[in-house]
Amino acid sequence: MIFVLIYILFSFLIGVLGIRKPLGFFGYFISSLILTPVVGLLLIAASGERPVRRSERESRHIAD
């Protein structure tokens, strides 16, 4: 039982690490639940940052 809780906790942490990545929190959380948290870490390491939308760039420029 404790192994399952630790597995879910690690999968949750992988999801948190993937918030700003292309698949987002749920994509990495579900993939690490289905595969393994180690594979989830590899997916995060292999993926780049999420592209910034035009409206986000404009709001950042205005704020500066």
Secondary structure, DSSP 8 states (H G I E B T S, - for coil): -HHHHHHHHHHHHHHHHTTTSTTHHHHHHHHHHHS-HHHHHHHHHHS------HHHHHHHHHH-
